[in-house]
Amino acid sequence: MRLEKKKKEQLSKRKGLSGRTFIFVLWLAISFVVAYFLVNYLFGAGYLSEKFYYTDLAAPRTWSLTLLKGITMFFIVVIMQVVLTLGFMLGSPEGRRRTGDPTMYSRNKDPFDDGRY
C-alpha cells in the first residue's frame, strides 16, 4: 500500500512534464532561429568576418565558414538560455525563493504519510 502511494506521488510530480518539455524544445528552436538571423546579420554588416575566426581566434583553416557560423550560433543560444535562467531567478517567485530555510512544513507531500496522526 505504501509503495502504491509512493508510485502515485511520483506520477503526480511528473504530470505536466510533456507540456514543459514541448515549451522548452520550442524555446530552443526559436533561439536557434534568432541566432541564425543574428549571425547572418553580423556577417552581412561586417561585424564578424573570416579574418576574426582565422587570425584573431586562430581557428584552423580547414574549418569551413558554415561550421564557424554554427559554433557562433551555439554560443548565442547558450547565452540566451543563461539570460532566460537569470530572468527566471529574478522575476518569478519560485526563482526568488531562498532554499535551505528550515520550516515545519514541507513543500512536498510525504508519500508514506497515511494521515492517521
Number of C-alpha atoms within 10 A of each C-alpha: 8 11 10 11 15 15 13 13 16 12 11 10 11 10 10 10 10 10 10 11 11 11 12 12 12 12 13 16 13 13 19 19 14 16 21 19 12 15 19 15 13 13 14 11 10 10 10 15 13 16 11 12 17 16 11 9 9 10 15 10 11 7 11 12 14 9 10 15 19 16 12 16 22 16 13 19 21 15 13 17 15 12 12 12 13 12 12 14 14 13 11 10 10 10 14 11 11 8 7 6 6 7 7 4 7 8 6 8 9 12 15 13 11 10 6 4 4
